[in-house]
Amino acid sequence: MEKLHIAVCDDDTTARDMIAGSLKGVFAQHGVDAELEVYGSADALGADLSSKVFDLLLLDIDMPGTDGITFAERLRAERNNIEIIYISNREDRVFDSLRSMPRGFIRKSRFLQDTAEIVDLYLKNRAAQSRAPKLVLHTQNGMESVQLDQLVYVEGVGKYQDLVVKDSIKPIQVRRSMQELENELTSYGFLRVHKGYLVNYRFIRRIDEADLLLSTGQSLPIARRKLGEIKERFLTLMQSENNMLF
């Protein structure tokens, strides 16, 4: 049986115990043993993240001290890509929560229905990631394969393209045109944000007027004339590929 380590953070004792109990039952229905730990504040959870590893965080938004969204954004600023789901009555803050790239948003007003749906979606995405497609490349060092969910972006460097892979020290350089790679990777969720950059939308944390911020901490330029198109395509990918549930 698959095991997951999950943290539930909510300052309401009754709510977090109910959430934890319900989650354990829903995961069990999918054949998953969910080990849950509960926290009354984001600060308490943050203190434990230095010594504990969680697969998933469920965060309330309104909490004394550090609120859930601020806490999540702090994690992203530290390049922590842990999966996050918000669980809150603050449906008015759904769009604020997007900046931290959550997996979804469970409404307390529809707790049972949303929980069943979001757990199913989370597990399907988790399974899909384990079967992520690969890109096979001819490089100066021979044949190499890159798992596409780990490919952050492609940067044009003259006649070559540098493929920047998550957690890799050096990019992989290939002698292929940017257009060829765009044609091959667009269907996997890559966006041509600039003539010299092709970006995996899964790593986009924020889109500004002149550039975008990646969850890896890097900033890349955007072609301003394509800003509206890029934003629209990004939101479409987030929804159509079932990466979020609101």
C-alpha positions as CSV (number, residue, x, y, z in Angstrom):
1,M,0.0,0.0,0.0
2,E,1.3,3.4,-0.9
3,K,2.0,5.7,2.0
4,L,1.8,9.5,2.1
5,H,2.9,11.9,4.8
6,I,0.5,14.8,5.0
7,A,0.3,18.0,7.2
8,V,-3.0,19.7,8.0
9,C,-2.7,23.3,9.2
10,D,-5.7,25.1,10.7
11,D,-6.1,27.1,13.8
12,D,-9.5,25.7,14.5
13,T,-9.0,22.5,16.5
14,T,-12.4,21.0,15.7
15,A,-12.0,21.8,12.0
16,R,-8.5,20.3,11.6
17,D,-9.3,17.1,13.4
18,M,-12.3,16.7,11.2
19,I,-10.3,17.4,8.1
20,A,-7.5,15.0,9.1
21,G,-10.0,12.2,9.9
22,S,-11.9,12.7,6.6
23,L,-8.7,12.8,4.6
24,K,-7.4,9.6,6.0
25,G,-10.7,7.9,5.1
26,V,-10.8,9.3,1.5
27,F,-7.2,8.3,0.9
28,A,-7.9,4.8,2.3
29,Q,-10.6,4.4,-0.3
30,H,-7.9,4.8,-2.9
31,G,-5.7,2.2,-1.3
32,V,-3.4,4.9,0.2
33,D,-2.2,4.9,3.8
34,A,-2.2,8.6,4.7
35,E,-0.1,9.5,7.8
36,L,-1.4,12.8,9.0
37,E,0.0,15.4,11.3
38,V,-1.9,18.4,12.5
39,Y,-0.7,22.0,13.2
40,G,-2.5,25.0,14.8
41,S,-0.3,27.6,13.0
42,A,1.8,28.1,9.9
43,D,4.7,29.0,12.1
44,A,4.6,25.7,14.0
45,L,4.4,23.8,10.7
46,G,7.3,25.8,9.3
47,A,9.5,25.0,12.3
48,D,8.9,21.2,11.6
49,L,9.7,21.4,7.8
50,S,13.4,21.7,8.6
51,S,13.3,18.1,10.0
52,K,10.3,16.5,8.5
53,V,9.4,15.6,4.9
54,F,5.7,15.9,3.8
55,D,4.2,14.9,0.5
56,L,1.3,17.3,0.8
57,L,0.3,20.3,2.9
58,L,-3.3,21.4,3.5
59,L,-3.4,25.0,4.6
60,D,-6.2,27.1,6.0
61,I,-5.9,30.7,4.8
62,D,-7.1,32.8,7.8
63,M,-4.9,32.0,10.7
64,P,-3.3,34.1,13.5
65,G,0.3,35.1,12.8
66,T,1.3,34.0,9.3
67,D,-1.7,33.3,7.1
68,G,-1.8,30.3,4.7
69,I,-1.1,32.2,1.5
70,T,1.8,34.1,3.0
71,F,3.3,30.9,4.3
72,A,3.0,29.2,1.0
73,E,4.6,32.1,-0.9
74,R,7.4,32.0,1.6
75,L,8.0,28.3,0.7
76,R,8.0,29.1,-3.0
77,A,10.5,31.9,-2.5
78,E,12.7,29.3,-0.8
79,R,12.3,27.1,-3.9
80,N,10.2,24.6,-1.9
81,N,7.9,22.9,-4.4
82,I,5.9,20.8,-2.0
83,E,2.4,20.1,-3.1
84,I,-0.2,22.5,-1.4
85,I,-3.9,22.4,-1.2
86,Y,-5.9,25.3,0.4
87,I,-8.9,24.4,2.6
88,S,-10.8,27.5,3.5
89,N,-14.0,29.5,3.6
90,R,-12.2,32.4,1.9
91,E,-13.4,31.7,-1.6
92,D,-12.8,35.4,-2.3
93,R,-9.1,34.7,-2.1
94,V,-8.9,32.0,-4.7
95,F,-7.0,34.2,-7.2
96,D,-4.6,35.4,-4.5
97,S,-3.8,31.8,-3.8
98,L,-2.8,31.2,-7.4
99,R,0.6,32.9,-6.9
100,S,1.8,29.9,-4.8
101,M,0.9,27.4,-7.4
102,P,-1.4,25.2,-5.3
103,R,-2.8,21.8,-6.4
104,G,-6.3,23.0,-5.6
105,F,-8.7,24.7,-3.2
106,I,-11.2,22.9,-1.0
107,R,-14.2,25.0,0.1
108,K,-15.2,24.3,3.7
109,S,-18.8,25.0,2.6
110,R,-18.5,22.0,0.2
111,F,-16.0,20.0,2.2
112,L,-17.0,16.4,1.6
113,Q,-17.6,16.9,-2.2
114,D,-14.5,18.9,-2.8
115,T,-12.3,16.6,-0.7
116,A,-13.4,13.5,-2.6
117,E,-12.7,15.3,-5.9
118,I,-9.4,16.9,-5.0
119,V,-8.0,13.7,-3.5
120,D,-8.9,11.8,-6.7
121,L,-7.3,14.6,-8.8
122,Y,-4.2,14.7,-6.7
123,L,-3.6,11.0,-6.9
124,K,-4.2,10.9,-10.6
125,N,-1.7,13.7,-11.1
126,R,0.8,11.9,-8.8
127,A,0.5,8.7,-10.9
128,A,0.8,10.7,-14.1
129,Q,4.0,12.3,-12.9
130,S,5.5,8.9,-12.3
131,R,4.8,8.1,-16.0
132,A,6.0,11.5,-17.3
133,P,7.1,11.4,-21.0
134,K,10.7,11.8,-21.9
135,L,12.5,13.8,-24.6
136,V,15.4,11.9,-26.3
137,L,18.2,14.1,-27.4
138,H,21.4,13.8,-29.5
139,T,24.1,15.7,-27.6
140,Q,27.9,16.1,-27.9
141,N,28.1,13.4,-25.2
142,G,25.8,11.0,-27.1
143,M,22.1,10.1,-26.5
144,E,20.5,11.6,-23.4
145,S,16.9,11.5,-22.2
146,V,15.1,14.2,-20.2
147,Q,11.9,13.7,-18.2
148,L,9.7,16.5,-19.4
149,D,8.2,17.3,-16.0
150,Q,11.8,18.1,-14.9
151,L,12.6,20.3,-17.9
152,V,12.2,23.8,-16.7
153,Y,12.9,25.8,-19.9
154,V,14.8,26.0,-23.1
155,E,17.1,29.0,-23.9
156,G,18.3,29.8,-27.4
157,V,22.1,30.2,-27.6
158,G,23.0,30.9,-31.2
159,K,22.8,27.7,-33.3
160,Y,22.3,25.7,-30.1
161,Q,19.6,25.4,-27.4
162,D,20.3,25.0,-23.7
163,L,17.8,22.8,-21.9
164,V,17.7,23.7,-18.2
165,V,16.7,20.8,-16.1
166,K,15.5,21.1,-12.5
167,D,18.3,20.5,-9.9
168,S,21.0,20.1,-12.6
169,I,24.1,22.2,-12.4
170,K,24.7,22.6,-16.2
171,P,22.1,22.8,-19.0
172,I,22.0,20.2,-21.7
173,Q,23.1,21.7,-25.1
174,V,21.6,20.4,-28.3
175,R,22.0,21.5,-31.9
176,R,18.4,21.9,-32.8
177,S,16.3,25.0,-33.7
178,M,14.0,26.6,-31.1
179,Q,11.1,26.2,-33.6
180,E,11.7,22.4,-33.8
181,L,11.6,22.1,-30.0
182,E,8.6,24.3,-29.8
183,N,6.7,22.1,-32.2
184,E,7.7,19.1,-30.2
185,L,7.0,20.4,-26.7
186,T,3.9,22.6,-27.1
187,S,1.6,19.7,-26.6
188,Y,3.3,18.9,-23.3
189,G,2.6,22.4,-21.8
190,F,5.6,24.4,-23.0
191,L,5.0,28.1,-23.7
192,R,7.0,30.2,-26.2
193,V,7.2,33.3,-24.0
194,H,10.0,35.0,-25.9
195,K,11.9,34.4,-29.1
196,G,14.7,33.0,-27.0
197,Y,12.8,31.1,-24.4
198,L,10.4,28.1,-24.3
199,V,9.1,27.5,-20.7
200,N,7.4,24.6,-19.0
201,Y,4.2,26.1,-17.6
202,R,4.4,23.9,-14.5
203,F,7.4,26.0,-13.3
204,I,5.8,29.4,-13.8
205,R,5.1,31.0,-10.5
206,R,4.1,34.6,-11.5
207,I,3.6,36.4,-14.8
208,D,4.4,40.1,-14.7
209,E,4.3,42.8,-17.5
210,A,7.9,42.3,-18.7
211,D,9.0,39.0,-17.2
212,L,7.9,35.9,-15.4
213,L,9.2,34.3,-12.2
214,L,9.8,30.6,-12.0
215,S,9.4,28.4,-9.0
216,T,13.1,27.7,-9.3
217,G,13.7,31.4,-8.5
218,Q,14.8,32.3,-12.0
219,S,13.3,35.3,-13.9
220,L,12.9,35.2,-17.7
221,P,11.8,37.9,-20.2
222,I,8.4,38.0,-21.9
223,A,7.6,39.3,-25.3
224,R,5.2,42.1,-24.3
225,R,3.2,41.8,-27.5
226,K,2.4,38.3,-26.5
227,L,1.6,39.0,-22.8
228,G,-2.2,38.5,-23.2
229,E,-1.8,35.4,-25.2
230,I,0.7,33.9,-22.7
231,K,-1.5,34.6,-19.7
232,E,-4.6,33.1,-21.5
233,R,-2.6,30.0,-22.5
234,F,-1.2,29.6,-19.1
235,L,-4.6,29.6,-17.4
236,T,-6.0,27.3,-20.0
237,L,-3.2,24.8,-19.3
238,M,-3.8,25.0,-15.6
239,Q,-7.4,24.1,-16.0
240,S,-7.5,21.8,-19.0
241,E,-4.7,19.5,-17.7
242,N,-6.5,19.2,-14.4
243,N,-3.7,20.7,-12.3
244,M,-6.1,22.7,-10.1
245,L,-9.6,22.3,-8.7
246,F,-11.5,25.4,-7.7
